[in-house]
Amino acid sequence: MPAASGKRDYYEVLGVPKNAEDATIKQSYRKIALKYHPDKNPGNAEAEERFKEAAEAYEILSHAEKRASYDRFGHAGVGGGGPQFGSVEDIFGAFGDIFGAGRGGGGSIFEDLFGGGGRRGGRSRGAHLKVDLQISLEEVSAGVKKTIEITRQEMCPDCRGSGAKPGTKPKRCPDCGGRGEIVRSQGFFAMRTTCGRCRGTGQVIDSPCTRCKGTTRVPEKRDVTVTIPPGIASGMQLRLSGEGEAAPHGGARGDLYCEINVTQHELFKRRDDDIVLDVPVGFAQVALGTEIEVPTLHGKSALKVPKGTQPMTTLRMRGQGLPRLDGYGVGDQLVRINVEVPTKVDEETEALLRQLAEKESQQVGTKQTSFWDKVREIFE
């Protein structure tokens, strides 16, 4: 499985075999994440990179579809290099959204691992967005750029994301002192809960912005260009980092996920990286042999039909299929020969066919003889 430049194999990163079960992958990630967690390695750049690397690997291998795409195409199957988290805050935000209530109704994986949520300093990440993209088989063959319009939450231009009316500022929450959480001691234990007044932001707004109503964001339309690589398949997702919604109170932006759907072609059918085409050919052509011109995704091309070609024979046209997503090679076009039998014939053609039928009855082939011998054995 070829790896993208500078990227280690995700199974190697987590130290698990390729047939590892989900529980094994999660357990291994837990150990690595705890070992290299930034809070345990303050100022250690290498530990932070290992922490990010493990998060990227887990984000792919913990999803069945992403893992299947990675197993087949390598890093190219998950957008060329996986999630590519830019910071530790991105990891907390991403896992808080991706592995939160949407995966079984529980808290995020970081709540399981470290006892905390996906927030730090009262700032959460913006929501991820998902769109469906329809592309043609020709676009799969060549690759394409698509510009799409999306509506997403953007920072309010009036209050510049503060949520407060222009000319005023948010104030420190008096209940939690700006920490965003309340700590209550009960004997030997300390319980931390999100502050109910500021909802974890650490700030309160006395005069909300009239445009965003204190939410810090407003919906706006944006044009986003998506680069779709050649060889992509239906069901695959492309991740555009930072093209999701803006986060409230200045957190990291979410991502935009584009799910690909390849429309059905009128002539061609796809079989992995190969293209399948059914071509009707006359009886005389397959009996005598001929050369026909067939369509491909790249234009018309000549195909030699050997003498005596049988119905439903598949002829292979090398290199006329789809490029492989990992960039290594191109598939073929498989041409299935369908022999056409005329439904109406003129007198001259009928006379010729009767002569041919007569000759065939006198020169029975070995396959025909064998078939009728079996028939006689059954019924006689």
C-alpha positions as CSV (number, residue, x, y, z in Angstrom):
1,M,0.0,0.0,0.0
2,P,1.7,3.2,-1.2
3,A,2.0,6.0,1.4
4,A,1.8,9.7,0.8
5,S,5.1,11.6,1.1
6,G,6.0,12.0,4.8
7,K,3.2,9.9,6.1
8,R,3.6,6.6,8.0
9,D,1.2,3.7,7.6
10,Y,-1.7,4.3,10.0
11,Y,-1.5,0.7,11.3
12,E,2.2,1.2,12.0
13,V,1.4,4.4,13.9
14,L,-1.0,2.7,16.2
15,G,1.0,-0.5,16.4
16,V,-1.8,-2.8,15.4
17,P,-2.2,-5.4,12.6
18,K,-4.3,-4.7,9.5
19,N,-7.0,-7.1,10.7
20,A,-7.2,-5.5,14.1
21,E,-10.7,-5.2,15.6
22,D,-12.2,-1.8,16.6
23,A,-11.7,-2.4,20.3
24,T,-8.0,-3.2,19.7
25,I,-7.5,0.0,17.7
26,K,-9.2,2.1,20.3
27,Q,-7.2,0.5,23.1
28,S,-3.9,1.1,21.3
29,Y,-4.8,4.7,20.5
30,R,-5.7,5.2,24.2
31,K,-2.2,4.2,25.3
32,I,-0.5,6.3,22.7
33,A,-2.7,9.4,23.3
34,L,-2.1,9.1,27.1
35,K,1.6,8.8,26.6
36,Y,2.0,11.8,24.3
37,H,-0.8,14.0,25.6
38,P,0.3,17.6,25.7
39,D,-0.7,18.1,29.3
40,K,1.8,15.3,30.2
41,N,4.5,16.6,27.9
42,P,4.5,20.4,28.1
43,G,6.7,22.1,25.6
44,N,7.7,18.8,23.9
45,A,7.2,19.4,20.2
46,E,8.0,15.8,19.3
47,A,5.4,14.5,21.7
48,E,2.8,16.9,20.2
49,E,3.5,15.6,16.7
50,R,3.1,12.0,17.9
51,F,-0.1,13.0,19.5
52,K,-1.4,14.5,16.2
53,E,-0.2,11.5,14.2
54,A,-2.0,9.1,16.4
55,A,-5.2,11.1,16.2
56,E,-5.0,11.1,12.4
57,A,-4.6,7.4,12.3
58,Y,-7.4,6.8,14.8
59,E,-9.8,9.1,12.9
60,I,-9.4,7.0,9.8
61,L,-9.2,3.5,11.2
62,S,-12.1,3.9,13.6
63,H,-14.5,4.6,10.7
64,A,-15.5,1.5,8.7
65,E,-15.8,3.3,5.3
66,K,-12.7,5.4,5.7
67,R,-10.7,2.4,6.8
68,A,-11.9,0.3,3.8
69,S,-10.9,3.1,1.5
70,Y,-7.5,3.4,3.2
71,D,-6.9,-0.3,3.0
72,R,-7.6,-0.3,-0.7
73,F,-6.0,3.0,-1.9
74,G,-3.6,4.0,0.9
75,H,-3.4,7.6,1.9
76,A,-4.7,8.7,-1.5
77,G,-8.1,7.0,-0.5
78,V,-8.5,9.4,2.4
79,G,-7.8,12.7,0.6
80,G,-4.0,12.3,0.1
81,G,-2.9,12.3,3.7
82,G,-5.6,11.9,6.3
83,P,-7.1,14.6,8.5
84,Q,-3.9,16.6,8.9
85,F,-4.7,18.2,12.2
86,G,-3.0,21.6,12.5
87,S,-3.1,21.9,16.3
88,V,-4.0,20.1,19.4
89,E,-7.1,22.2,19.6
90,D,-8.2,20.8,16.2
91,I,-7.9,17.3,17.6
92,F,-10.1,18.1,20.7
93,G,-12.6,19.8,18.5
94,A,-12.7,17.2,15.8
95,F,-13.1,14.2,18.1
96,G,-15.7,16.1,20.1
97,D,-17.8,16.4,17.0
98,I,-17.0,13.2,15.1
99,F,-16.9,10.7,18.1
100,G,-19.5,12.4,20.3
101,A,-23.2,11.7,20.4
102,G,-23.2,10.6,16.8
103,R,-21.3,7.5,17.8
104,G,-23.6,5.6,20.1
105,G,-25.0,8.5,22.2
106,G,-22.1,8.8,24.7
107,G,-19.6,11.6,25.2
108,S,-16.6,12.2,23.0
109,I,-13.6,9.8,23.1
110,F,-11.6,12.4,24.9
111,E,-14.1,12.2,27.7
112,D,-13.5,8.5,27.8
113,L,-9.7,8.9,27.7
114,F,-8.9,12.0,29.7
115,G,-12.1,12.7,31.6
116,G,-12.7,16.0,29.7
117,G,-14.6,17.2,26.7
118,G,-13.5,18.6,23.4
119,R,-13.1,22.1,24.8
120,R,-10.1,24.0,26.2
121,G,-10.3,27.5,27.6
122,G,-14.0,27.6,26.9
123,R,-13.6,27.5,23.1
124,S,-15.1,24.7,21.0
125,R,-14.6,24.0,17.3
126,G,-17.0,25.0,14.6
127,A,-19.4,22.4,13.2
128,H,-18.4,20.2,10.3
129,L,-20.5,20.4,7.2
130,K,-21.3,17.8,4.6
131,V,-22.4,18.1,1.0
132,D,-23.1,15.6,-1.8
133,L,-21.3,16.0,-5.1
134,Q,-22.6,14.5,-8.4
135,I,-19.9,13.9,-11.0
136,S,-19.9,12.0,-14.3
137,L,-17.8,9.0,-15.3
138,E,-15.9,11.2,-17.7
139,E,-15.0,13.5,-14.7
140,V,-13.8,10.5,-12.7
141,S,-11.5,9.6,-15.6
142,A,-9.9,13.1,-16.0
143,G,-10.4,14.6,-12.5
144,V,-12.3,17.8,-12.1
145,K,-12.6,21.0,-10.0
146,K,-16.1,21.9,-8.8
147,T,-17.2,25.2,-7.4
148,I,-20.1,24.8,-5.0
149,E,-22.2,27.3,-3.0
150,I,-22.7,26.5,0.7
151,T,-24.4,28.4,3.5
152,R,-22.4,28.3,6.7
153,Q,-22.1,30.2,10.0
154,E,-19.5,33.0,9.7
155,M,-18.2,35.4,12.3
156,C,-20.6,38.3,12.8
157,P,-19.1,41.3,11.0
158,D,-20.8,43.9,13.3
159,C,-19.5,42.6,16.6
160,R,-16.5,40.8,15.1
161,G,-17.4,37.6,16.9
162,S,-17.7,39.0,20.4
163,G,-21.5,38.8,20.5
164,A,-21.7,42.2,22.2
165,K,-23.2,45.3,20.8
166,P,-20.6,47.5,18.9
167,G,-19.0,49.8,21.4
168,T,-19.5,47.4,24.3
169,K,-17.5,44.3,25.4
170,P,-18.4,41.0,27.0
171,K,-17.7,40.8,30.8
172,R,-16.1,38.0,32.8
173,C,-18.7,35.7,34.1
174,P,-19.1,36.4,37.9
175,D,-20.3,32.9,38.7
176,C,-17.2,31.0,37.3
177,G,-14.7,33.8,37.3
178,G,-14.1,33.4,33.5
179,R,-13.1,29.7,33.8
180,G,-16.2,28.4,32.1
181,E,-16.8,25.7,34.7
182,I,-17.8,25.4,38.3
183,V,-15.7,23.3,40.7
184,R,-17.5,21.8,43.7
185,S,-15.6,19.8,46.4
186,Q,-17.3,16.9,48.0
187,G,-14.9,15.4,50.6
188,F,-11.9,14.0,48.8
189,F,-13.5,14.5,45.4
190,A,-13.8,17.6,43.2
191,M,-16.6,17.8,40.6
192,R,-16.3,20.1,37.6
193,T,-19.4,21.1,35.7
194,T,-20.0,23.6,32.9
195,C,-21.0,27.0,34.2
196,G,-24.8,27.4,33.6
197,R,-24.7,31.2,33.3
198,C,-22.0,31.6,30.6
199,R,-22.4,28.0,29.2
200,G,-18.7,27.4,29.4
201,T,-17.6,30.6,27.6
202,G,-16.3,32.3,30.7
203,Q,-18.1,35.5,29.5
204,V,-21.5,37.2,29.8
205,I,-23.0,39.8,27.5
206,D,-25.2,42.6,28.9
207,S,-25.9,44.2,25.6
208,P,-26.1,41.6,22.8
209,C,-25.3,42.5,19.2
210,T,-28.5,43.2,17.3
211,R,-27.4,41.4,14.2
212,C,-26.3,38.0,15.6
213,K,-28.4,38.3,18.8
214,G,-25.3,37.6,20.9
215,T,-24.5,34.2,19.2
216,T,-21.3,35.7,17.6
217,R,-22.2,34.2,14.2
218,V,-24.5,34.8,11.2
219,P,-25.3,32.6,8.2
220,E,-23.7,33.6,4.9
221,K,-23.3,32.0,1.5
222,R,-19.8,31.1,0.3
223,D,-18.3,29.6,-2.9
224,V,-15.9,26.8,-2.3
225,T,-13.8,25.1,-4.9
226,V,-13.4,21.3,-4.6
227,T,-10.5,19.5,-6.4
228,I,-11.7,15.9,-7.2
229,P,-8.8,13.5,-8.1
230,P,-9.0,11.1,-11.0
231,G,-10.2,7.6,-10.1
232,I,-12.4,8.5,-7.2
233,A,-15.5,6.3,-6.5
234,S,-19.0,6.7,-5.2
235,G,-19.2,6.9,-1.4
236,M,-15.7,8.4,-1.0
237,Q,-15.4,11.6,1.0
238,L,-13.1,14.5,0.4
239,R,-12.2,16.7,3.5
240,L,-11.6,20.4,3.1
241,S,-9.9,21.5,6.3
242,G,-11.3,24.8,7.7
243,E,-14.1,25.1,5.2
244,G,-16.8,24.3,7.8
245,E,-18.6,26.7,10.1
246,A,-16.9,29.3,12.2
247,A,-16.7,28.5,15.9
248,P,-18.5,30.6,18.5
249,H,-16.2,32.8,20.5
250,G,-13.2,32.4,18.3
251,G,-12.5,28.6,18.3
252,A,-11.1,26.7,15.3
253,R,-13.3,26.4,12.2
254,G,-14.9,23.1,11.3
255,D,-14.3,21.1,8.1
256,L,-16.3,20.5,5.0
257,Y,-16.8,16.9,3.9
258,C,-17.8,16.3,0.3
259,E,-19.3,12.9,-0.4
260,I,-18.9,11.8,-4.1
261,N,-21.7,10.2,-6.1
262,V,-20.9,9.1,-9.7
263,T,-23.9,9.2,-12.0
264,Q,-24.7,6.2,-14.1
265,H,-23.5,6.3,-17.7
266,E,-25.6,5.5,-20.7
267,L,-23.1,3.2,-22.3
268,F,-20.3,2.3,-19.8
269,K,-20.5,0.4,-16.5
270,R,-17.7,0.6,-13.9
271,R,-16.0,-2.4,-12.4
272,D,-13.4,-1.1,-9.9
273,D,-10.9,0.6,-12.3
274,D,-12.2,-1.2,-15.4
275,I,-14.9,-0.1,-17.8
276,V,-17.4,-2.6,-19.2
277,L,-19.1,-2.0,-22.6
278,D,-21.6,-4.3,-24.4
279,V,-21.2,-4.1,-28.2
280,P,-23.6,-5.6,-30.7
281,V,-21.9,-7.4,-33.6
282,G,-23.4,-9.2,-36.6
283,F,-23.2,-13.0,-37.0
284,A,-21.1,-12.8,-40.2
285,Q,-18.7,-10.4,-38.5
286,V,-17.9,-12.7,-35.6
287,A,-17.8,-15.7,-37.9
288,L,-15.4,-14.2,-40.4
289,G,-13.6,-11.8,-38.0
290,T,-13.6,-8.1,-38.3
291,E,-12.3,-4.8,-36.9
292,I,-14.9,-2.5,-35.3
293,E,-14.7,1.0,-33.9
294,V,-15.9,1.2,-30.3
295,P,-16.4,4.2,-28.0
296,T,-14.1,4.7,-24.9
297,L,-14.0,7.4,-22.3
298,H,-11.1,8.9,-24.3
299,G,-12.8,8.8,-27.7
300,K,-13.2,6.2,-30.4
301,S,-10.8,3.3,-30.7
302,A,-10.3,0.3,-33.1
303,L,-11.0,-3.2,-31.7
304,K,-10.1,-6.4,-33.6
305,V,-12.7,-9.2,-33.3
306,P,-11.0,-12.5,-34.0
307,K,-12.5,-15.0,-36.5
308,G,-15.0,-17.4,-34.8
309,T,-15.6,-15.2,-31.7
310,Q,-18.3,-16.7,-29.6
311,P,-21.3,-14.7,-28.1
312,M,-20.6,-13.0,-24.8
313,T,-16.9,-13.2,-25.3
314,T,-15.0,-10.4,-23.4
315,L,-12.2,-8.7,-25.3
316,R,-9.8,-6.5,-23.3
317,M,-8.6,-3.1,-24.4
318,R,-5.5,-2.3,-22.3
319,G,-5.2,1.1,-20.6
320,Q,-8.7,2.3,-21.7
321,G,-10.2,2.2,-18.2
322,L,-10.0,4.6,-15.3
323,P,-6.9,5.8,-13.6
324,R,-6.2,4.3,-10.2
325,L,-6.8,6.6,-7.3
326,D,-3.3,6.0,-5.8
327,G,-1.8,7.2,-9.1
328,Y,-0.3,3.8,-10.0
329,G,-1.6,2.6,-13.4
330,V,-4.8,2.6,-15.4
331,G,-7.6,0.1,-15.7
332,D,-8.8,-1.6,-18.9
333,Q,-12.0,-1.5,-21.0
334,L,-13.8,-4.8,-21.2
335,V,-15.8,-5.2,-24.4
336,R,-18.5,-7.9,-24.3
337,I,-19.5,-9.2,-27.7
338,N,-23.3,-9.6,-28.2
339,V,-24.1,-11.4,-31.4
340,E,-27.1,-9.8,-33.1
341,V,-29.7,-12.1,-34.7
342,P,-31.8,-10.3,-37.4
343,T,-35.6,-10.4,-36.8
344,K,-36.5,-9.7,-40.4
345,V,-34.6,-10.9,-43.5
346,D,-35.3,-10.5,-47.2
347,E,-35.7,-13.4,-49.6
348,E,-32.1,-13.4,-50.8
349,T,-30.7,-13.4,-47.2
350,E,-33.1,-16.1,-46.2
351,A,-31.9,-18.3,-49.1
352,L,-28.3,-17.8,-48.1
353,L,-29.1,-18.6,-44.5
354,R,-31.0,-21.8,-45.5
355,Q,-27.9,-22.9,-47.5
356,L,-25.8,-22.2,-44.4
357,A,-28.1,-24.2,-42.2
358,E,-28.0,-27.1,-44.6
359,K,-24.2,-27.0,-44.5
360,E,-24.1,-26.8,-40.7
361,S,-26.3,-29.9,-40.4
362,Q,-23.8,-31.8,-42.6
363,Q,-20.8,-30.5,-40.7
364,V,-21.8,-30.8,-37.1
365,G,-19.2,-29.4,-34.7
366,T,-17.8,-31.4,-31.8
367,K,-19.6,-29.2,-29.2
368,Q,-22.9,-29.6,-31.0
369,T,-22.4,-33.4,-31.2
370,S,-21.6,-33.7,-27.6
371,F,-24.6,-31.6,-26.6
372,W,-27.1,-33.7,-28.6
373,D,-25.5,-36.9,-27.4
374,K,-26.3,-35.9,-23.8
375,V,-29.8,-35.1,-24.8
376,R,-30.3,-38.5,-26.3
377,E,-28.8,-40.2,-23.2
378,I,-31.4,-38.4,-21.0
379,F,-34.5,-39.0,-23.0
380,E,-33.7,-42.4,-24.6
